[in-house]
Amino acid sequence: MIVVEDLHKHFGGFHAVDGASLEIGAGSITGLIGPNGAGKTTLFNVIAGRLKPTSGRVLMAGEDITGLAPHDLFHKGLLRTFQIAHEFGSMTVRENLMMVPSAQSGETLWNAWFRRGAVAAEERAIRDKADEVLEFLTISHLADERAANISGGQKKLLELGRTMMVDAKIVFLDEVGAGVNRTLLNTIGDAIRRLNTERGYTFCVIEHDMDFIGSLCNPVICMAEGRVLAQGTVDEVKNDERVIEAYLGTGLKNKVVAHG
């Protein structure tokens, strides 16, 4: 689904991504781990079009998508979520979902005035789709709640729900478990598995919780200092001497070895 070839992203003299090459297989749930500062989020931002690479290529299903803008990638089915959820706080949870589909008829003044029936029918269909998503994610009870009032974990579910409002092919999840309690994290994990098995979504997940990564992801890729260090099953990666050394160098030994 995604091939990254010798990707570099420099900020002045700092090489945040420094020759990373990797593949994300279609239909996989791929985990991306590494110590803080490894370049994981920068890699996501380059793939998802928020940053232009210094050099290298990104291919999606064989097509060169290097440097394409996020809205162009959105239409190709490549979406991402963020470490800090980006909800519209003053809108309801349902309305947040209904905002996602592009080119809605009611967005043009002509249709709003002269094609009100068609606009209303389309809005009903989008509302029904949003309610289906909320039911899938088991948060239907929050449909009419202002998004600003829901918990951090529920906001992460809402972000995942946005990807379901369009025909997503691959979704990049940036620290989906950050600040989320274990019960909600299990709910998020179950939703990711179902989207993968039932709807064919491909995922790439940045996460520091090794239990979550181990239960969800195969393969797992470890980055350090802007490069890909190791790839394999979670046990293979956790036991790789290079990975252990990379984590030890940042004082994160327990993150790697405590769950072995």
Backbone as a ProteinNet text record, in pm:
[ID]
protein_1_A
[PRIMARY]
MIVVEDLHKHFGGFHAVDGASLEIGAGSITGLIGPNGAGKTTLFNVIAGRLKPTSGRVLMAGEDITGLAPHDLFHKGLLRTFQIAHEFGSMTVRENLMMVPSAQSGETLWNAWFRRGAVAAEERAIRDKADEVLEFLTISHLADERAANISGGQKKLLELGRTMMVDAKIVFLDEVGAGVNRTLLNTIGDAIRRLNTERGYTFCVIEHDMDFIGSLCNPVICMAEGRVLAQGTVDEVKNDERVIEAYLGTGLKNKVVAHG
[TERTIARY]
82.4	0	85.9	185.3	275	419.4	498.1	642.4	712.5	802	883.5	1025.9	1082.2	1214.9	1311.8	1409.4	1521.1	1472.2	1379.1	1314.8	1398.7	1412.9	1485.3	1396.7	1397.9	1337.1	1430.1	1484.5	1580	1516.6	1544.9	1509.5	1641	1691.2	1824.3	1925.3	2005.3	2104	2052.3	1925.2	1868.4	1799.5	1839.3	1783.1	1677.4	1554	1446.6	1417.1	1416.2	1407.7	1531	1605.3	1740.4	1763.6	1694.7	1713.7	1626.3	1503.2	1411.8	1352.9	1352.1	1287.1	1204.3	1079.6	992.5	875.5	804.5	682.9	571.1	450.5	329.8	240.4	225.9	151.4	1.9	-60.9	-206.5	-274.1	-370.5	-444.8	-378.1	-264.1	-192.3	-231.3	-198	-195.5	-50.2	20.4	164	190.1	272.4	309.6	440	447.8	570.3	610.6	724.4	770.6	909.1	954.5	1087.1	1091.3	1210	1221.5	1177.3	1149.9	1115	1225.2	1184.1	1280.9	1329.1	1267.4	1311.8	1272.5	1175	1131.1	999.3	927.9	805.7	696.7	667.8	561.6	602.1	728.6	774.1	754.5	785.2	762	615	526.3	382.5	346.5	399.2	363.7	410.1	523.3	570.9	482.3	454.8	370.5	232.7	177.2	40.8	33	145.7	142.6	147.5	164.5	173.2	311.6	410.9	547.3	599.1	675.5	738.2	874	909.4	1037.4	1153.6	1269.4	1390.7	1432	1419.6	1444.9	1380.3	1377.4	1315.8	1177.1	1116	985	890.1	759.1	652	559.2	533.9	443.9	322.9	206.9	84.3	23.9	17.8	-32	39.2	169.4	250.2	253.2	168.6	162.7	250.9	329	414.9	327.4	321	239.8	327.1	455.5	549.1	509.1	492.2	466.2	324.8	233.9	94.7	33.8	-57.6	-122.7	-218.7	-244.6	-334.6	-471.5	-527.7	-662	-658.2	-546.3	-534.3	-522.1	-446.1	-430.8	-561.4	-638.3	-770.1	-856.9	-856.9	-939.1	-887.5	-761.4	-705.3	-725.8	-782	-810.1	-701.5	-607.1	-502.6	-539.2	-559.3	-600.1	-510.6	-507.8	-431.6	-506.9	-478.4	-526.9	-406.9	-433.9	-327.9	-314.2	-194.6	-165.6	-259.9	-287.3	-387.6	-506.8	-622.8	-741.1	-776.8	-822.6	-857.7	-1007.8	-1086.1	-1230.9	-1281.5	-1402.8	-1473.3	-1552.8	-1496.8	-1549.9	-1691.2	-1730.7	-1863.7	-1972.7	-1932.7	-2029.2	-2051.4	-2163.3	-2189.7	-2099.6	-2095	-2016.5	-2068.3	-2199.5	-2256.5	-2219.9	-2230.5	-2198.1	-2050.9	-1962.1	-1821.3	-1803.8	-1879.5	-1871.2	-1933	-2043.3	-2112.8	-2033.1	-1935.8	-1851.2	-1752.7	-1726.9	-1614.2	-1632.8	-1743.1	-1753.1	-1737.2	-1658.3	-1629.1	-1734.6	-1732.7	-1819.2	-1967	-2012.4	-2153.4	-2235.2	-2353.6	-2435.7	-2468.1	-2493.3	-2532.5	-2421.7	-2298.9	-2186.9	-2190.5	-2274.2	-2284	-2412.1	-2403.8	-2518.1	-2633.7	-2604.1	-2708.2	-2792.1	-2724	-2796.9	-2875	-2815.1	-2883.2	-3012.1	-3015.8	-3137.3	-3235.5	-3184.1	-3272.1	-3281.8	-3203	-3209.7	-3220.7	-3309.2	-3319.6	-3357.5	-3440.8	-3481	-3362.9	-3281.9	-3164.8	-3064.8	-3048	-2955.9	-3004.2	-3134.2	-3190.4	-3176.1	-3198.2	-3185.7	-3041	-2946.9	-2806.3	-2768.2	-2818.1	-2786.8	-2842	-2961.6	-3018.7	-2930.4	-2880.6	-2795	-2664.4	-2609.1	-2484.3	-2510	-2624.6	-2659.7	-2675.2	-2742	-2757.7	-2621.3	-2531.1	-2395.9	-2324.8	-2337.5	-2274.9	-2329.4	-2461	-2520.4	-2472.7	-2452.4	-2398.4	-2256.6	-2176.3	-2039.6	-2039.9	-2125.4	-2133.8	-2173.9	-2263.3	-2304.4	-2188.5	-2117.4	-2002.2	-1899.6	-1878.1	-1777.8	-1831.1	-1956.5	-2025.1	-2030.9	-2045.5	-2058.5	-2183.9	-2286.9	-2412.4	-2470	-2444.9	-2499.6	-2438	-2329.7	-2264.1	-2302.5	-2392.9	-2421.5	-2452.6	-2529.8	-2573.8	-2492.9	-2384.9	-2296.9	-2197.7	-2171	-2067.7	-1933.8	-1858.4	-1732.9	-1632.6	-1642.4	-1550.3	-1571.6	-1687.4	-1721.7	-1689.1	-1647.6	-1621.5	-1476.7	-1447.8	-1315.6	-1211.4	-1084.6	-976.8	-986	-1018.6	-1033.1	-1149.4	-1259.6	-1375	-1342.7	-1257.8	-1214.3	-1130.7	-1050.4	-972.9	-1066	-1173	-1272.6	-1340.2	-1368.1	-1428.9	-1336.4	-1207.9	-1112.8	-1113.2	-1118.1	-1126.4	-1255.9	-1363.8	-1492.6	-1489.7	-1412.1	-1402	-1348.9	-1254.6	-1199.3	-1303.8	-1408.1	-1512.4	-1617.9	-1614	-1713.9	-1678.6	-1560.9	-1518.3	-1461.4	-1422.8	-1368.7	-1218.9	-1183.6	-1041.8	-980.7	-857.1	-780.8	-671.5	-604.9	-501	-511.5	-500	-514	-388.7	-329.3	-213.3	-260.8	-237.5	-283.9	-163.5	-160.5	-46.5	-78.1	-18.1	-34.4	-181.3	-253	-396.3	-423.5	-325.1	-346.4	-304.5	-248.5	-197.3	-309.7	-298.3	-396.9	-529.4	-533.3	-658.7	-656.4	-765	-769.1	-779.5	-745.1	-732.5	-862.9	-976.1	-1104.3	-1130.7	-1113.1	-1135.4	-1030.4	-907.5	-803.6	-840	-897.2	-943.4	-1055	-1143.4	-1251.6	-1194.1	-1094.6	-1029.2	-961.5	-891.4	-825	-923.7	-1037.3	-1139.9	-1193.4	-1213.9	-1263.4	-1162.5	-1034.4	-929.9	-928.8	-936.3	-937	-1056	-1174	-1293.9	-1286.1	-1235.4	-1219.9	-1122.1	-1021.2	-922.1	-981.1	-1050	-1098	-1228.9	-1317.7	-1449.3	-1455.5	-1371.5	-1381.7	-1252.2	-1152.3	-1030.4	-938.9	-954.9	-865.6	-722.6	-626.5	-486.4	-451.3	-378.7	-341.5	-191	-140.3	-6.2	-21	29.9	2	131.4	147.2	253.5	200.5	276.3	230.4	348.3	345.9	447.9	404.6	274.7	224.2	252.5	354.1	396.8	294.7	216.9	110.7	6.8	-30.1	-127.2	-71	53.2	117.5	124.4	163.8	179.8	49.5	-60.6	-190.4	-254.4	-207	-275.7	-195.4	-64.6	15.1	104.5	110	205.7	214.5	330.5	458.5	471.1	586	624.1	755.9	762.3	883.1	935.4	1065.1	1126.1	1215	1195.3	1280.3	1368.3	1484	1572.2	1657.2	1669.3	1751.1	1717	1587.4	1540.5	1551.2	1597	1614.8	1535.4	1506.8	1444.5	1553.1	1529.6	1629.2	1602.7	1475.4	1441.4	1296.1	1263.8	1126.1	1101.9	981.1	944	824.1	804.6	698.6	737.2	641.3	670.6	778.9	778.1	880.6	1017.4	1022.5	1150	1208.4	1123.2	1171.6	1212.3	1132.5	1165.5	1297.1	1329.1	1449.7	1570.1	1553.3	1664.2	1761.1	1887.2	1986.6	1994.5	1975.7	1981.3	1865.1	1748.5	1631.4	1651.1	1697.4	1721.8	1822.3	1927.9	2029.8	1971.3	1885.4	1824.6	1739.5	1662.4	1580.2	1663.9	1764.6	1852.2	1917.2	1947.5	2014.1	1928.3	1795.7	1706.2	1641.2	1695	1643.3	1509.1	1475.9	1343.1	1350.5	1445.1	1464.4	1336.1	1261.7	1143.6	1036.7	1033.7	934.6	955.5	1079.5	1109.7	1110.8	1175	1202.8	1106.1	1028.7	944.2	834.4	796.1	684.9	734.4	863.8	919.9	881.2
-120.8	0	125.9	131.2	246.5	197.1	261	236.5	369.9	374.2	493.1	460.8	543.5	517	628.5	596.7	685.3	826.3	835.9	963.6	1045.4	1173.6	1267.5	1389.1	1438.2	1565.5	1637.8	1750.3	1828	1959	1998.8	2130.3	2201.2	2276.3	2333	2219.5	2217.6	2111.6	1987.7	1990	1875.5	1782.9	1656.1	1557.4	1475.6	1522.5	1454.6	1318	1308.3	1180.3	1173.3	1064.3	1061.8	934	925.9	809.9	691.9	717.7	609.6	541.3	410.1	329.7	222.5	207.4	105.4	77.8	-31.4	-66.9	-95.3	-51.9	-81.7	-165.5	-292.7	-383.7	-357.5	-373.3	-357.8	-458.4	-410.3	-497.1	-523.1	-458.9	-481	-376.5	-406.7	-307.2	-300.2	-203	-190.8	-97.3	-139	-55.3	16.7	142	221.2	268.3	217.8	251.2	315.6	364.1	423.6	525.3	555	652.7	791	878.7	1016.1	1077.4	1152.4	1214	1124	1005.7	911.1	953.7	1045.1	1090	1031.6	964.4	894.4	990.6	1093	1186.8	1268.3	1304.4	1375.5	1288.4	1159.5	1067	1065.4	1055.2	1060.6	1189.4	1302.5	1431.1	1442.9	1383	1384.9	1295.5	1173.5	1082.3	1143.3	1207.4	1260.9	1399.8	1453.3	1578.2	1705.2	1694.7	1816.1	1879.2	1799.8	1849.6	1797.7	1880.3	1835.9	1775.2	1661.2	1599.2	1678.7	1666.4	1722.7	1641.9	1510.6	1421.5	1287.2	1200.8	1069.4	1065.8	947.6	928.6	854.2	881.2	805.8	755.7	626.6	566.6	508.7	525.1	464.3	379.3	249.4	155.1	176.2	204.1	221.4	360.8	451.1	589.1	679.3	762.5	856.7	968.3	974	1076.6	1175	1173.8	1257.6	1404.4	1466.9	1609.7	1651.9	1557.5	1596.1	1656.8	1751.4	1819.7	1724.5	1749.8	1661.7	1643.1	1750.2	1734.5	1643.7	1644.7	1552.8	1408.8	1388.1	1254	1205.8	1299.6	1266.9	1202	1259.9	1206.3	1073.2	1041.7	912.5	807.1	848.4	754.1	742.1	838.1	839.6	944.5	901.2	990.9	968.7	1067.5	1052.6	1116.8	1068.2	1131.7	1191.4	1264.6	1339.6	1299.1	1320.7	1290.5	1367.5	1493.1	1573.8	1587.7	1540.7	1539.1	1680.2	1690.8	1819.2	1824.1	1829.2	1832.9	1976.7	1992.3	2120.9	2123.5	2189.1	2178.3	2229.2	2331.4	2389.3	2312.2	2215.5	2134.8	2003.3	1938.8	1809.3	1702.5	1589	1476.6	1434.8	1426.8	1390.2	1493.2	1621.3	1726.6	1722	1684.5	1669	1565.1	1456.2	1353.6	1400.7	1472.6	1516.3	1619.8	1682.7	1780.9	1716.6	1587	1524	1509.4	1453.9	1432.5	1562.8	1557.9	1679	1701.5	1822.1	1859.5	1832.7	1867.2	1850.6	1956.1	1917.2	2005.3	2136.9	2133.2	2253.9	2355.4	2322	2415.2	2525.7	2509.8	2613	2693.1	2821.9	2910.8	2874.5	2838.4	2803.9	2686.7	2579.6	2462.1	2492.5	2572.3	2606.3	2682	2760	2836.8	2760.3	2693.3	2641.2	2488.8	2418.3	2271.2	2221.8	2283.3	2253.8	2108.8	2052.1	1912.4	1818.2	1840.9	1755.8	1772.3	1897	1923.2	1852.2	1859.9	1796.9	1644.9	1586.1	1440.7	1396.6	1473.3	1440.3	1452.6	1555.7	1575.1	1461.4	1412.2	1298	1174.6	1153.2	1037.1	1047.5	1167.3	1186.9	1169.5	1218.2	1201.5	1053.9	978.8	834.5	765.7	806.8	750	781.3	905.1	944.1	860.1	837.2	757.2	611.9	561.1	425.8	417.1	520.4	524.7	530	613.2	625.3	493	421.6	290.9	191.6	192.2	103.7	126	252.8	288.7	285	247.1	235.4	368.2	478.6	609.7	683.1	607.2	669.4	760.6	728.5	809.2	948.8	970.7	1102	1184.5	1135.9	1199.2	1347.6	1387	1526.3	1605	1545.5	1613.5	1701.3	1819.8	1904.4	1832.9	1836	1761.9	1810.1	1937.1	1990.4	1925	1865.3	1812.6	1665.1	1596.4	1453.2	1430.5	1310.6	1281.1	1268.3	1266.3	1253.1	1124.2	1014.2	887.5	888.2	950.5	960.7	1047.4	1149	1230.8	1149.4	1056.4	968.7	878.7	830.5	752.3	837.7	963.4	1054.1	1074.4	1089.7	1104.1	979.3	862.8	739.1	735.4	784.2	788.7	876.3	983.5	1069.4	992.5	901.9	825.3	732.8	700.4	610.9	683	815.7	892.3	903.3	856.5	856.4	718.5	697.7	567.6	563.7	549.8	545.5	414	422.9	303.4	276.7	382.9	368.2	483.6	451.1	550.5	546.2	664	677.7	732.1	656	691.2	730.2	855.6	906.6	904.1	808.4	793.1	793.3	699	688.5	659.6	602.2	569	675	786.2	888.8	949.1	940	997.8	925.6	801.3	725	615.2	600.4	493.7	357.6	254	119.5	70.1	99.5	52.7	113.1	245.6	310.1	267.6	243.7	198.5	62.8	-24.6	-153.7	-135.7	-38.9	-9.4	39.8	128	178.6	63.8	-22.3	-135.9	-228.1	-254.8	-339.7	-276.1	-143.2	-74.6	-82.8	-66.2	-75.7	-216.1	-319.5	-456.9	-480.4	-433.2	-454.9	-381	-258.2	-183.8	-254	-314.2	-387.2	-514.6	-594	-724.1	-715.1	-623.3	-616.7	-520.6	-415.4	-313	-293.5	-372.7	-372.3	-254	-180.9	-68.1	-117.6	-41.8	-59.3	48.5	10.7	105.7	107.6	225.2	238.1	317.3	261.1	312.8	349.6	477.5	518.2	501.8	433.1	412.9	374.5	421.9	386.2	271.3	241.2	133.6	0.4	-72	-193.8	-306.4	-308.9	-408.6	-387.6	-261.1	-228.7	-264.5	-225.6	-257.1	-408.7	-480.4	-624.8	-697	-647.2	-712.3	-677.1	-570.1	-516.3	-528.8	-511.5	-483.9	-600	-620.6	-712	-673.3	-625.4	-617.9	-493.2	-484.1	-366.6	-314	-182.3	-116.8	-25.4	-30.6	58.4	159.2	286.9	394.6	448.5	500.4	571.9	667	789.2	891.1	908.2	901.2	928.5	814.2	697.9	583	463.8	369.1	242.7	153.3	107.6	29.3	-120	-159.6	-301.5	-317.6	-437.5	-467.8	-615.9	-650	-789.4	-798.6	-914.3	-926.2	-842.7	-818.5	-736	-799.4	-932.8	-998.2	-988	-1004.7	-992.3	-852.9	-752.3	-615.1	-582.9	-623.6	-593.3	-657.3	-771.7	-843.6	-812	-722.6	-683.5	-595.7	-630.4	-556.6	-410.1	-381.6	-241.9	-161.5	-224.4	-156.6	-130.2	-231.6	-215	-103.7	-100.8	3.6	142	151.9	281.4	333	244.4	285.5	313.7	232.6	256.1	393.3	434.8	563.3	680.3	659.2	767.5	738.6	637.4	607.5	540.8	467.1	407.3	255.1	198.9	54.1	-21.5	22.8	-51.8	-56.9	47.7	48.7	-69.9	-112.8	-218.3	-354.9	-366.7	-498.4	-542.6	-452.8	-492.2	-588.7	-587.2	-671.8	-798.5	-824.1	-939.3	-1070.8
0	0	0	89.6	98.2	90.9	6.2	-0.2	19.7	116.6	144.2	102.5	15.2	-39.4	-2	81.3	115.4	146.9	239.7	270.4	368.1	336.7	422.5	447.2	571.6	605.1	700.7	652.6	731.2	774.5	896.2	946.3	977.6	879.9	894.7	901.8	1007.4	1022.6	1092.9	1135.4	1206.3	1107.3	1106.1	1014.5	1089	1087	1160.1	1100.9	968.4	897.7	809.3	824.9	768.2	688	572.9	486.1	522.6	568.1	607.4	484.6	487.2	383.6	452.1	410.3	470.6	378.7	409.1	335.4	434.6	398.5	476.5	386.4	420.1	334.7	337.5	222.2	214.1	306.4	384	473.8	606.7	630.6	756.6	860.7	985.8	1092.7	1136.5	1086.5	1108.6	1225.1	1318.9	1432	1404.1	1446.7	1432.7	1571.7	1619.6	1753.6	1745.4	1857.8	1866.1	1978.3	2028.5	2136.6	2091.9	2187	2153.7	2069	1965.3	1876.3	1765.3	1751	1648.3	1507.1	1496.1	1364	1318.9	1409.8	1372	1323.3	1402.7	1365.2	1243	1232.5	1112.4	989.3	1001.2	889.7	852.5	952	925.2	851.9	899.8	840.6	696.2	663.8	525.1	438.9	485.4	407.4	384.1	488.3	481.1	420	372	296.9	378.1	509.6	591.9	584.2	550.5	529.9	397	328.4	204	237.8	176.6	207.8	148.6	211.5	154.6	31.9	41.4	-72.3	-43.3	-143.6	-130.5	-191.6	-188.2	-251.3	-159.3	-179.7	-115.5	-225.5	-228.2	-326.2	-254.8	-315.1	-264.5	-374.5	-351.8	-451.9	-585.8	-579.9	-699.5	-756.9	-705	-755.4	-669.6	-734.2	-662	-604	-471.9	-405.1	-327.7	-354.9	-280.7	-288.1	-172.4	-167.6	-199.2	-225.4	-250.6	-124.8	-144.5	-32.5	38.6	168.5	244.1	179.2	119.7	61	-61.5	-135.5	-249	-200.5	-93.5	-37.4	24.6	83.2	137.9	30.2	-89.4	-198.1	-249.5	-222.2	-261.1	-153.2	-37.1	69.8	173.6	177.8	280.2	383.6	507.5	615.1	735.3	823.8	947.3	1062.9	1182.7	1304.3	1376.5	1484	1549.8	1695.9	1747.6	1886.9	1978.7	1944.4	2013.6	1919.7	1963.9	1877.5	1832	1706.8	1646.5	1619.5	1723.6	1705.8	1694.1	1641.4	1644.9	1774.9	1876.2	2010.8	2029.1	1953.4	1971.4	1897	1815.4	1740.8	1813.7	1784.8	1846.7	1784.3	1852	1800.5	1663.5	1649	1518.7	1412.7	1445.4	1348.8	1307.3	1399.8	1365.2	1254.8	1264	1160.7	1030.4	1039.9	919.2	840.5	905.1	836.3	739.7	754.9	685.3	534.6	485.1	339.8	262.5	156.8	79	-28.6	-85.2	-198.1	-169.6	-49.5	-18.9	-93.1	-138.5	-222.4	-153.8	-25.3	47.4	63.1	19.8	32.8	-72.6	-176.5	-280	-260.2	-281	-260.3	-352.3	-477.1	-574.4	-523.7	-482.6	-434.6	-306.4	-218.5	-93.1	-118.5	-226.7	-258.7	-344.7	-447.9	-553.5	-557.8	-479.5	-478.7	-334.1	-262.2	-119.4	-93.1	-176.8	-157.6	-170.3	-273.3	-293.7	-179.8	-134.7	-23.3	102.7	128.9	248.6	243	124.2	109.4	132.1	77.8	98	245	311	452.9	537.2	502.8	575.3	558.7	436.2	410.9	489.7	496.7	571.6	720.6	767	908.7	942.3	853.1	875.3	879.9	790.9	790.5	922.3	970.3	1097.3	1211.9	1213.7	1320.6	1313.7	1192.7	1175.7	1233.1	1206.3	1257.9	1409.4	1467.5	1612.6	1677	1612.8	1665.2	1656.7	1544.8	1526.1	1636.5	1673.8	1772.9	1915.9	1931.5	2061.7	2136.4	2063.2	2128.8	2080.6	2045.7	2002.2	2109.2	2235.7	2344.9	2349.8	2274.8	2273	2150	2067.7	1938.6	1950.9	2050.4	2063	2165.8	2214.4	2310.4	2235.5	2288.3	2229.5	2237.2	2127.5	2121.6	2226.3	2264.9	2365.9	2501.6	2523.1	2655.1	2674	2567.8	2580.6	2623.5	2670.8	2724.8	2612.9	2653.5	2555.9	2476.9	2545.1	2474.7	2378	2417.2	2327.3	2206.1	2226.2	2112.6	2015.5	2068.6	1980.6	1899.6	1962.8	1888.9	1782.3	1816.1	1719.5	1599.3	1624.6	1513.3	1426	1487.6	1410.7	1330.9	1392.4	1323.4	1198.9	1203	1084.3	964.2	989.4	877.2	816.5	893.9	845.1	762.9	761.7	687	538.7	501.8	361.4	331.8	205.7	166.6	193.7	321.8	358.6	312.4	262.7	227	328.7	373	474	572.2	700.6	806.7	893.7	915.9	1002	1136.8	1243.1	1377.3	1462	1507.4	1583.1	1732.2	1803.1	1947.9	1988.6	1931.9	1958.4	2105.9	2177.1	2317.3	2415.9	2367.9	2459.3	2542.2	2674.2	2764.3	2768.9	2720.3	2712.7	2818.2	2892.5	2993	2925.2	3001.7	2944	2882.7	2945.3	2891.3	2753.9	2742.5	2613.1	2511.1	2556.1	2463.9	2405.2	2486.5	2435.4	2333.4	2358.6	2263.1	2131	2138.7	2018.1	1943.6	2017.5	1954.4	1884.8	1948.8	1887.4	1759.1	1760.8	1641.4	1527.5	1558.9	1456.5	1395.4	1479.4	1428.3	1337.1	1379.7	1298.6	1166.1	1168.9	1043.7	950.2	1009.1	930.3	870.3	950.8	904	825.7	869	807.2	689.5	691.9	588.2	510.7	542	462.4	482.4	591.8	617.8	642.8	592.9	628.6	730.8	835.7	939.9	960.1	998.2	1053	1182.6	1291.5	1425	1496.7	1533.8	1625.7	1767.3	1850.8	1988	2076.6	2202.8	2300.1	2390.3	2394.1	2477.9	2407.9	2456.4	2388.7	2400.4	2508.8	2518.9	2409.1	2386.5	2282.1	2145.7	2119.4	1991.5	1972	2077.6	2066.4	2038.9	2093.1	2073.3	1940.1	1877.9	1760.2	1630.9	1637.8	1517.4	1475.1	1345.6	1283.2	1134.9	1091.8	1161.2	1248.7	1316.3	1392.7	1337	1317.3	1267.1	1376.3	1401.6	1500.5	1429.5	1464.3	1413.4	1525	1486.5	1579	1497.4	1545.9	1481.2	1333.3	1304.2	1169.4	1071.5	1118.7	1030.1	1080.7	990.5	1029.4	1086.8	1209.9	1281.5	1270.5	1281.8	1280.8	1240	1191.9	1152.6	1173.7	1219.1	1239.5	1329.4	1393.7	1493.2	1614.8	1701.9	1819	1905.5	1918.9	2000.1	1934.5	1802.7	1732.3	1749.1	1737.2	1747.3	1890.1	1989	2129.2	2172.1	2112	2151.7	2063.4	1968.9	1882.6	1961.7	1962	2039.7	2000	1871.2	1825.3	1882.7	1892.4	1947.1	2095.8	2168.3	2311.5	2335.5	2254.9	2269.8	2242.8	2140.8	2107.4	2223	2285.9	2398.2	2522.6	2545.7	2660	2652	2531.6	2514.5	2553.2	2564.5	2605.2	2739.9	2810.5	2944	2944.8	2837.2	2827.4	2827.5	2900.6	2901	2929.9	3028.8	3070.3	2961.3	2877.5	2770.4	2676.8	2660.5	2566.7	2631.6	2748.1	2801.3	2909.9	2967.6	3081.1	3041.7	2912.5	2869.3	2800.1	2803.8	2735.1	2803.9
[MASK]
++++++++++++++++++++++++++++++++++++++++++++++++++++++++++++++++++++++++++++++++++++++++++++++++++++++++++++++++++++++++++++++++++++++++++++++++++++++++++++++++++++++++++++++++++++++++++++++++++++++++++++++++++++++++++++++++++++++++++++++++++++++++++++++++++++

